[in-house]
Amino acid sequence: MSWYENRLGKLAETMEEEISMSYAKMKNHCGNNASITVNMKITNLNSETDYERVTSALRTIKGVESFGPYEQKKLSVTYNQSQTSLEYIVYKLSVTGYRYINRF
């Protein structure tokens, strides 16, 4: 493992921790347990295998509740706003290798 790969891994871990901590603070202030469903366009979501990869990665996020059925280049995600955010979901998608476009 090169120095850059090691540094990148540590940077990703730090970013995940910071995002988790900021939303934990927000959760304490908001107290809102409302769920929201977001329809996302994922440019390289081309097969059911991709869908399974994406959903299994997003299931690791606390607050992600469910997914819509498979559609090419489209993903519906229901999540609890007080436990996670769209930004964190998009971050997880990009780390997994998928590209989100902010429109549907």
C-alpha distances in whole Angstrom, upper triangle without the diagonal:
4,7,8,6,7,10,11,11,13,15,16,17,19,20,21,23,25,26,27,29,31,32,33,35,36,37,39,41,42,43,43,42,43,41,40,39,37,37,34,34,30,30,28,29,31,31,32,28,27,30,28,25,26,28,26,24,27,28,26,27,30,33,32,36,36,35,38,38,36,37,35,33,35,34,36,35,37,35,37,37,37,34,32,32,32,29,27,27,27,23,22,24,21,18,19,20,24,26,29,32,34,37,39
4,5,5,6,9,10,11,13,14,16,17,19,20,22,23,25,26,27,29,31,32,33,35,37,38,40,41,42,43,44,43,43,42,41,40,38,38,35,34,31,30,28,30,32,33,34,30,29,31,30,27,27,30,28,25,28,30,28,29,31,34,34,37,38,37,39,40,37,38,36,34,36,35,37,36,38,37,38,38,38,35,32,32,32,29,27,28,27,23,23,24,22,19,20,20,24,26,29,32,34,37,39
4,6,5,6,9,10,11,12,14,16,16,18,20,21,22,24,26,27,29,31,32,33,35,36,38,39,40,42,42,42,43,41,40,40,38,38,35,34,31,31,30,32,34,35,35,32,30,33,32,28,28,31,29,26,28,30,28,28,31,34,34,37,38,37,40,41,39,39,38,35,36,36,38,36,38,36,37,37,37,34,31,31,31,28,26,28,26,23,23,25,22,19,21,22,25,26,29,32,33,37,39
4,5,5,6,9,10,10,12,14,15,16,18,20,21,22,24,26,27,29,30,31,33,34,36,38,38,40,40,40,40,38,37,37,35,35,32,31,28,28,26,28,31,32,33,30,28,30,30,26,26,29,27,24,26,29,26,26,29,32,31,35,36,35,37,38,36,36,34,32,33,33,35,33,35,34,35,34,34,32,29,29,28,25,23,25,23,20,20,22,19,16,19,19,22,23,25,28,30,33,35
4,5,5,6,9,10,11,12,14,15,17,19,20,21,23,24,26,27,29,31,32,33,35,37,37,39,38,38,38,36,35,35,33,33,30,29,26,26,24,26,28,29,30,27,25,27,26,23,23,26,24,21,23,25,23,24,27,29,29,32,33,32,35,35,33,34,32,30,31,30,32,31,33,31,33,32,33,30,27,27,27,24,22,23,22,18,18,19,17,14,16,16,20,21,24,27,29,32,34
4,5,5,6,9,10,11,12,14,16,17,19,20,21,23,25,26,27,29,31,32,34,35,36,37,38,37,38,36,36,36,34,34,31,31,28,29,27,28,31,31,32,29,27,29,28,24,24,27,25,21,24,26,23,23,26,29,29,32,33,33,36,37,35,36,34,32,33,32,33,32,33,32,33,32,32,29,27,27,27,24,22,23,23,19,19,21,18,15,17,18,22,24,26,29,31,34,36
4,5,5,6,9,10,11,12,14,15,16,18,20,21,22,25,26,27,29,30,32,33,34,36,36,36,37,35,35,35,33,34,31,31,28,28,27,29,31,32,33,30,28,29,29,25,25,27,26,22,24,26,23,23,26,29,29,32,33,33,36,37,35,36,35,32,33,31,33,31,33,31,32,31,31,28,26,26,26,23,21,23,22,18,18,20,18,15,18,19,22,23,25,28,29,33,35
4,5,5,6,9,10,10,12,14,15,16,18,20,21,23,24,26,27,28,31,32,33,34,34,34,34,33,32,31,29,30,27,27,24,24,23,25,28,29,29,27,24,26,26,22,21,24,23,19,21,23,21,21,23,26,26,29,30,30,32,34,32,32,31,28,29,28,30,28,30,28,29,28,28,26,23,23,23,19,18,19,18,14,15,17,14,11,14,15,18,19,21,24,26,29,31
4,5,5,6,9,10,11,13,14,16,17,19,20,22,23,25,26,27,29,31,32,33,33,32,33,31,31,30,29,29,27,27,24,25,24,25,27,28,28,25,23,25,24,20,20,22,20,17,19,21,18,18,21,24,24,27,28,28,31,32,31,32,30,28,29,27,29,27,28,26,27,27,27,24,22,22,22,19,17,18,18,14,14,16,14,11,13,15,18,20,22,25,26,30,31
4,5,5,6,9,10,11,12,14,15,17,18,20,21,23,24,26,27,29,30,31,32,32,33,31,31,31,30,31,28,29,26,28,27,28,30,31,31,29,26,27,27,23,22,24,22,19,20,22,19,19,21,24,24,28,30,30,33,34,33,34,33,31,31,29,30,28,29,27,27,27,26,23,21,22,23,20,17,19,19,15,15,18,16,13,16,18,21,22,24,27,28,31,33
4,5,5,6,9,10,11,12,14,15,16,18,20,21,23,24,26,27,28,30,30,30,31,30,29,30,28,29,26,27,25,26,25,26,29,31,31,28,26,27,26,23,22,24,23,19,20,22,19,19,21,23,24,27,29,29,32,33,32,33,32,29,29,28,29,26,28,26,26,25,25,22,20,20,20,17,15,17,17,13,14,17,15,12,16,17,19,20,21,24,25,28,31
4,5,5,6,9,10,11,12,14,15,17,18,20,21,22,25,26,27,28,28,28,28,27,26,26,24,26,23,24,21,23,22,23,26,27,27,25,22,23,23,19,18,20,19,15,16,18,16,15,18,20,20,24,25,25,28,30,28,29,28,26,26,24,25,23,24,22,23,22,22,20,17,17,17,14,12,14,14,10,10,13,11,9,12,14,16,17,18,21,22,26,28
4,5,5,6,9,10,11,12,14,16,16,19,20,21,23,25,26,27,27,26,28,26,26,27,26,27,25,26,24,25,25,25,28,29,28,26,24,24,23,20,19,20,19,15,16,18,15,14,16,19,20,23,25,25,29,30,30,31,30,28,28,25,26,24,25,22,22,22,21,18,16,17,18,16,13,15,16,12,12,15,14,11,14,16,19,20,21,24,25,28,30
4,5,5,6,9,10,11,12,14,15,17,18,20,21,23,24,26,26,26,28,27,27,28,26,28,26,27,25,27,27,27,31,32,31,29,27,27,26,23,22,23,22,18,18,20,17,16,17,20,21,25,27,27,31,33,32,33,33,30,29,27,28,25,26,23,23,22,21,18,17,17,19,16,13,16,17,13,14,17,16,14,17,19,21,22,22,25,25,29,31
4,5,5,6,9,10,11,12,14,15,17,18,20,21,22,24,24,24,25,24,24,25,23,25,23,24,22,24,24,25,28,29,29,28,25,25,25,22,20,21,20,17,16,19,16,14,16,18,19,23,24,25,28,30,29,30,30,27,26,24,25,22,23,20,20,19,19,16,14,14,15,12,10,13,13,10,11,14,13,12,15,17,18,19,19,21,21,25,27
4,6,5,6,9,10,11,12,14,15,16,19,20,21,22,22,22,23,22,22,22,21,23,21,23,21,24,23,23,27,28,27,25,23,23,22,19,17,18,17,14,13,15,12,11,12,15,16,19,21,22,25,28,27,28,28,26,25,22,23,20,20,18,18,17,16,14,11,12,14,11,8,11,12,9,9,13,13,11,14,16,17,18,18,21,21,25,26
4,5,5,6,9,10,10,12,14,15,17,19,20,21,22,22,23,23,23,24,24,26,24,26,25,27,27,27,31,31,30,29,26,26,25,22,21,21,20,17,16,17,14,12,13,16,17,21,23,25,28,30,30,32,32,29,28,25,25,22,22,19,19,18,16,14,12,14,16,14,11,14,16,13,13,16,16,15,17,20,21,22,22,25,24,28,29
4,5,5,6,9,10,11,12,14,16,17,18,20,21,21,23,22,23,24,23,26,24,26,25,27,28,28,32,33,32,31,28,27,27,25,22,23,22,19,18,19,17,14,15,17,18,22,24,26,29,31,31,32,32,30,28,26,26,23,23,19,19,17,16,14,12,13,15,13,11,14,15,13,14,17,17,16,19,21,22,22,22,24,23,27,29
4,5,5,6,9,10,11,12,14,16,16,18,18,18,19,19,19,20,19,22,21,23,22,25,25,25,29,30,29,28,25,25,25,22,20,20,20,17,15,17,15,12,12,14,15,19,21,22,25,28,28,29,29,26,25,22,22,19,19,16,15,14,13,11,9,9,11,9,7,11,12,10,11,15,15,14,17,19,19,20,19,21,20,23,25
4,6,5,6,9,10,10,13,15,15,16,17,16,18,18,19,20,20,23,22,24,23,26,27,26,30,30,29,28,26,25,24,22,20,19,19,16,14,15,13,10,10,11,14,17,20,21,25,28,28,29,30,27,26,23,22,19,18,15,14,13,11,9,8,10,13,11,9,12,14,12,12,16,17,16,18,21,21,22,21,23,22,25,27
4,5,5,6,9,10,11,13,14,15,17,17,19,20,21,23,23,26,25,27,27,30,30,30,33,34,33,32,29,28,28,26,23,23,23,20,18,19,16,13,13,14,17,20,23,25,28,31,32,33,34,31,29,26,25,22,21,18,16,14,12,11,10,12,15,14,12,15,17,15,16,19,20,19,21,24,24,25,24,26,25,28,30
4,5,5,6,9,10,11,12,14,15,16,18,19,19,21,21,24,23,26,26,29,30,29,33,34,33,32,30,29,29,27,24,24,24,21,19,20,18,15,14,15,17,20,23,25,28,31,31,32,33,30,28,26,24,21,20,17,15,13,11,10,10,10,14,12,11,14,16,15,16,19,20,19,22,24,24,24,22,24,23,26,28
4,5,5,6,9,10,10,12,12,13,14,15,16,18,18,21,21,24,24,27,28,28,31,32,31,31,28,26,26,25,22,21,22,19,16,17,16,12,11,11,14,17,20,21,25,28,29,30,31,28,26,23,22,18,17,13,11,9,7,7,6,8,11,11,10,12,15,14,15,18,19,19,21,24,23,23,21,23,21,24,26
4,5,5,6,9,10,11,12,13,15,16,18,20,21,24,24,27,27,30,31,30,34,34,33,32,30,28,28,26,24,23,23,20,18,18,16,13,11,12,15,17,21,23,26,30,31,32,33,31,29,26,24,20,19,15,12,11,8,7,9,11,15,14,13,15,18,17,17,21,22,21,23,26,26,26,24,26,25,27,29
4,5,5,7,9,10,13,14,17,18,19,22,23,26,26,29,29,32,33,33,37,37,36,36,33,31,31,30,27,26,26,24,21,22,20,17,15,15,18,21,24,26,29,33,34,35,36,33,31,28,26,23,21,18,15,13,10,10,11,13,16,16,15,18,20,19,20,23,24,24,26,28,28,28,26,28,26,29,30
4,5,5,6,8,10,12,14,15,16,19,20,23,24,27,27,31,32,31,35,36,35,35,32,30,30,29,26,25,26,23,21,21,20,16,14,14,17,19,22,24,27,31,32,33,34,31,29,26,24,21,19,15,13,10,7,9,10,11,14,14,14,16,18,18,19,22,23,24,26,28,27,27,24,26,23,26,27
4,5,5,6,7,9,11,13,15,18,19,23,24,27,28,31,32,31,35,35,34,34,31,29,29,28,25,24,24,23,20,19,18,15,12,11,15,17,20,23,25,29,31,32,33,31,29,25,23,20,17,14,10,9,5,7,9,11,14,15,14,16,19,19,20,22,24,24,26,28,28,27,25,27,25,27,28
4,6,6,9,11,14,16,19,22,23,27,28,31,31,35,36,35,38,39,37,37,35,33,33,32,29,27,28,26,23,23,21,18,15,15,18,20,23,26,29,33,34,36,37,35,32,29,27,23,21,17,14,12,9,10,13,15,18,19,18,20,23,22,23,26,28,27,29,32,31,31,29,30,28,30,31
4,6,9,12,14,17,19,22,23,27,28,31,32,35,37,36,39,40,39,39,36,34,34,33,30,29,30,28,25,25,24,20,18,17,20,22,25,27,30,34,35,36,38,35,33,30,27,24,22,18,15,12,9,12,14,15,18,19,19,21,23,23,24,27,28,29,31,33,32,31,29,30,27,29,31
4,5,9,11,13,15,19,20,24,25,29,30,33,35,34,37,38,36,37,34,32,32,32,29,27,28,26,23,23,23,19,17,15,18,19,22,25,27,31,33,34,35,33,30,27,24,21,19,16,12,10,7,10,12,13,16,18,18,19,22,22,23,26,27,28,30,32,31,30,27,28,25,27,28
4,6,9,12,15,19,21,24,26,29,31,34,35,34,37,38,36,36,34,32,32,31,29,27,27,26,23,22,22,19,16,14,17,18,21,24,26,30,32,33,35,33,30,27,24,21,18,15,11,10,7,10,13,14,18,19,19,20,23,24,24,26,29,29,30,33,31,31,28,30,27,28,29
4,6,9,11,15,17,21,23,27,28,32,33,31,35,35,34,34,32,29,30,30,27,25,26,25,21,21,21,18,15,12,15,16,18,21,23,27,29,30,32,31,27,24,21,18,15,12,9,7,6,9,12,13,16,18,18,19,21,23,23,25,27,28,29,31,29,29,26,27,24,25,26
4,6,10,13,16,20,22,25,27,30,31,29,33,33,31,32,30,27,27,27,24,22,23,22,19,18,19,16,13,10,12,12,15,18,20,24,26,28,30,29,25,22,19,16,12,10,6,7,6,8,11,12,15,18,17,17,20,22,22,23,26,27,27,30,28,28,25,26,24,25,25
4,7,10,13,17,19,23,24,28,30,28,31,31,29,30,28,25,26,26,23,21,23,22,19,18,19,16,14,11,12,12,14,16,18,22,24,25,28,26,23,20,16,14,10,9,6,6,7,10,11,12,14,17,17,17,19,21,21,22,25,26,27,29,27,26,23,24,22,22,22
4,7,10,13,16,20,21,25,26,24,27,27,25,27,25,22,22,23,20,17,19,19,16,15,17,14,13,9,9,8,10,13,14,18,21,22,24,23,19,16,13,10,7,5,4,6,8,10,10,11,12,15,15,14,17,19,19,20,23,24,24,26,24,24,21,22,20,20,19
4,6,10,13,16,18,22,24,22,25,25,24,25,23,20,21,22,18,17,19,19,15,16,18,15,14,11,10,10,10,11,13,16,19,19,22,20,16,14,10,8,5,6,6,7,10,11,11,10,10,14,14,13,15,18,18,18,21,23,22,24,21,21,18,18,16,16,16
4,7,10,13,15,19,21,18,21,22,20,22,20,17,19,20,16,14,17,17,14,15,17,15,15,12,10,9,9,9,9,13,15,16,18,17,13,10,7,5,4,7,9,10,13,14,13,11,10,14,15,12,14,17,17,16,19,21,21,22,19,19,16,16,14,14,13
4,6,10,12,16,18,16,19,20,19,21,18,16,18,18,15,14,17,17,13,15,18,15,16,13,11,12,11,10,10,13,14,14,16,14,10,8,6,5,6,8,11,11,15,15,13,11,8,12,13,11,11,15,15,14,17,19,19,19,16,15,12,12,11,10,9
4,7,10,13,15,13,16,17,17,19,17,14,17,18,14,14,17,17,14,16,19,17,19,16,14,14,12,10,9,11,12,11,12,11,7,6,4,7,9,11,15,15,19,18,16,14,11,14,15,12,12,16,16,14,16,19,18,19,15,14,11,11,10,8,6
4,6,10,12,11,14,16,16,17,14,12,16,16,12,13,16,15,13,16,18,17,19,17,14,15,14,11,11,13,12,11,11,8,6,5,6,8,11,13,16,16,20,19,16,13,10,12,14,11,9,13,13,11,13,16,15,15,12,10,7,7,7,7,6
4,6,9,8,11,14,15,17,13,12,16,16,13,14,17,17,15,18,20,19,22,20,17,19,17,13,13,14,12,10,9,6,5,6,9,11,15,16,20,20,23,22,19,17,13,14,16,13,11,14,15,11,13,16,15,14,10,8,6,5,7,6,5
4,6,5,9,11,13,14,10,10,13,13,10,12,15,14,13,17,19,18,21,20,17,19,17,14,14,14,12,10,8,5,6,7,10,12,16,17,21,21,24,23,19,17,14,14,15,12,10,13,13,9,10,13,12,10,7,5,5,6,9,10,9
4,6,8,11,14,15,11,12,15,14,12,15,18,17,17,20,22,21,25,24,21,23,20,17,17,17,14,12,9,5,8,10,14,16,19,21,24,24,28,26,23,20,17,17,18,15,13,15,15,11,11,15,13,11,7,6,6,7,11,11,11
4,6,9,12,11,8,10,13,12,11,14,16,15,16,19,21,21,24,24,21,23,20,17,17,16,13,12,9,6,10,11,15,17,20,22,25,26,29,27,24,22,18,18,19,16,14,15,15,11,11,13,11,9,6,6,9,10,14,14,14
4,6,8,9,6,7,10,10,8,11,14,14,14,17,19,19,23,22,19,20,17,14,14,13,9,8,6,5,7,8,12,14,18,20,23,24,27,25,22,21,18,18,18,15,14,16,14,11,12,14,12,10,7,8,9,12,15,15,13
4,7,8,6,8,11,11,11,14,16,16,17,19,22,23,26,25,22,23,20,16,15,13,10,8,5,6,9,11,15,17,21,23,27,28,31,29,26,24,21,22,22,19,17,19,18,14,15,17,14,13,10,12,13,15,18,17,16
4,5,5,6,9,10,11,12,14,16,17,18,21,22,25,25,21,22,19,15,14,12,8,8,7,9,11,12,15,17,21,23,27,28,31,29,26,25,23,24,23,20,19,21,19,15,17,18,15,14,12,14,16,18,20,20,18
4,5,5,6,9,10,10,12,14,15,16,19,20,23,23,19,19,16,13,13,10,7,8,8,11,11,11,14,16,19,21,25,27,30,27,25,25,22,24,23,19,19,21,18,16,18,19,15,15,14,16,17,19,22,21,19
4,5,5,6,9,10,11,12,14,15,17,20,23,23,20,20,17,15,15,13,10,12,11,12,14,13,16,17,20,22,26,27,30,27,25,25,23,24,22,19,19,20,17,15,17,17,13,13,13,16,17,20,23,23,21
4,5,5,6,9,10,11,12,14,16,18,21,21,18,19,16,14,14,13,10,11,9,10,11,11,14,15,18,20,24,25,28,25,22,22,20,20,19,16,15,17,14,11,13,14,10,10,9,12,13,16,19,20,18
4,5,5,6,8,10,11,12,15,16,19,19,15,16,13,10,10,9,7,9,9,9,9,8,11,12,15,17,21,23,25,23,20,20,18,19,18,14,15,16,14,11,14,15,12,12,10,13,13,16,18,18,17
4,5,5,6,8,10,10,13,15,18,18,15,15,13,11,12,11,9,12,12,13,13,11,13,13,16,17,21,23,25,23,21,21,19,20,19,15,16,17,14,12,15,15,12,13,12,15,16,19,21,22,20
4,6,5,6,9,10,12,14,17,18,15,16,14,13,14,14,12,14,14,13,14,12,15,14,17,18,21,23,25,22,20,20,18,19,17,14,14,15,11,10,12,12,8,10,10,13,15,18,20,21,21
4,6,5,6,9,10,12,15,16,12,14,12,10,12,12,11,13,13,12,11,9,11,11,14,15,18,19,22,19,16,16,14,15,14,10,11,12,9,7,10,10,7,9,8,11,12,15,17,18,17
4,5,5,6,9,10,13,13,10,11,9,7,10,11,10,13,14,13,12,9,10,9,11,12,16,18,20,17,15,16,14,16,14,11,12,14,11,9,13,13,10,13,12,14,14,17,18,19,18
4,6,5,7,10,12,14,11,12,11,10,13,14,13,16,17,17,16,13,14,12,14,14,17,19,21,18,16,17,17,18,15,12,14,15,11,11,14,13,10,13,13,16,17,20,22,23,22
4,6,6,8,11,13,11,13,12,12,15,16,15,17,18,17,16,13,14,12,14,14,17,18,20,16,14,15,14,15,12,10,11,11,7,8,11,9,7,11,11,14,14,18,20,21,21
4,5,6,9,10,7,10,10,9,13,15,14,17,17,16,15,11,12,9,11,10,13,15,16,13,11,12,11,12,10,7,9,10,7,8,11,11,9,12,12,14,13,17,18,19,19
4,5,8,9,6,8,8,9,13,15,15,18,19,19,17,13,13,10,11,10,13,15,16,13,12,13,14,15,12,10,13,14,10,11,15,14,13,16,15,18,17,20,21,22,22
4,6,9,8,10,12,13,17,18,19,21,22,21,20,16,16,13,14,12,14,16,16,12,11,13,14,15,12,10,13,13,9,12,14,13,12,16,16,18,18,22,22,24,24
4,6,6,9,11,13,16,19,19,22,23,21,19,16,15,12,12,9,10,12,12,9,8,10,11,12,9,8,11,11,9,11,14,13,13,16,16,18,17,20,20,22,22
4,6,8,12,14,18,20,22,24,25,24,22,18,17,13,12,9,9,11,10,6,7,10,12,14,11,10,14,14,12,15,17,17,17,20,20,21,20,23,22,24,24
4,6,9,12,16,19,20,22,24,23,20,17,14,11,9,5,5,7,8,5,6,9,11,13,11,10,14,15,13,15,18,18,18,21,20,21,19,22,21,22,22
4,6,9,12,15,17,19,21,19,17,13,11,7,6,4,6,9,11,8,7,9,10,13,11,9,12,14,12,13,16,17,16,19,17,19,17,19,19,20,20
4,7,11,14,16,18,21,20,17,13,11,8,5,5,7,11,12,11,11,12,13,16,14,12,15,17,15,16,20,20,19,21,20,21,19,21,21,21,20
4,7,10,12,15,17,17,14,11,8,6,5,7,10,13,15,14,13,14,14,17,16,13,15,18,16,15,19,20,18,20,19,20,18,20,20,20,18
4,7,9,11,14,14,11,7,5,5,6,9,13,15,18,16,15,15,14,17,16,12,14,17,15,14,18,19,17,18,16,17,16,18,18,18,16
4,7,8,12,12,9,7,5,7,8,12,15,18,21,20,18,18,16,19,19,15,16,19,18,16,19,21,19,20,17,18,16,18,18,17,14
4,6,10,12,9,8,8,10,12,15,19,21,24,23,21,21,19,22,21,18,19,22,19,17,21,22,20,20,18,19,17,19,20,18,15
4,7,9,7,7,9,11,14,17,21,23,26,24,22,22,19,22,21,17,18,20,18,16,19,20,18,18,15,16,16,17,19,18,15
4,6,5,7,9,12,16,19,22,24,27,26,24,22,20,22,22,18,18,21,19,16,19,21,18,18,15,15,14,15,17,15,12
4,6,8,11,14,18,21,25,26,29,28,25,23,20,22,22,19,17,20,19,16,17,20,17,16,13,13,13,14,16,15,12
4,7,11,13,17,19,23,24,27,26,23,21,17,19,19,16,14,17,17,13,15,17,15,14,10,10,9,10,13,12,10
4,7,10,14,16,20,21,24,23,20,18,15,17,18,14,13,17,16,13,15,18,16,15,12,11,9,10,12,10,8
4,6,10,13,16,17,21,20,17,16,13,15,15,12,12,15,14,11,14,17,15,15,12,12,10,11,12,12,9
4,7,10,14,15,18,18,15,14,12,15,15,12,12,16,15,13,16,19,17,18,15,15,12,13,13,12,10
4,6,10,12,15,14,12,11,9,13,12,9,11,14,13,12,15,17,16,17,15,15,13,14,14,14,13
4,7,9,12,12,11,11,10,14,13,11,13,16,15,15,18,20,19,21,18,19,16,17,16,16,15
4,6,9,8,7,8,9,12,11,9,13,15,14,15,18,19,18,21,19,19,17,18,17,18,18
4,6,6,6,8,10,13,12,12,15,16,16,17,20,21,21,24,22,22,20,21,19,21,20
4,5,6,6,8,11,11,11,14,16,16,17,20,21,22,24,22,22,19,20,18,19,20
4,6,8,11,13,12,13,16,17,17,20,22,22,23,26,24,24,22,23,21,23,24
4,7,11,12,10,11,15,15,15,17,20,20,20,23,22,23,21,23,21,23,24
4,7,8,7,8,11,11,11,14,16,16,17,20,19,19,17,19,18,20,21
4,5,5,6,9,10,11,13,14,16,17,19,17,17,14,16,14,17,18
4,5,5,6,8,10,10,12,14,15,17,15,14,11,12,11,13,14
4,5,5,6,9,10,11,12,14,15,14,13,11,12,11,14,16
4,5,5,6,9,10,10,12,14,14,13,12,14,14,17,18
4,5,5,6,9,10,11,13,11,11,10,13,13,15,16
4,5,5,6,9,10,11,9,8,7,9,10,13,14
4,5,5,6,9,10,10,10,9,12,13,16,18
4,5,5,6,9,9,10,10,14,15,18,19
4,5,5,6,5,7,7,11,13,15,16
4,5,5,5,6,8,11,13,16,17
4,5,7,9,11,15,17,20,21
4,6,9,11,15,17,20,20
4,7,10,13,16,19,19
4,7,10,13,15,16
4,7,10,12,13
4,6,9,10
4,6,8
4,7
4
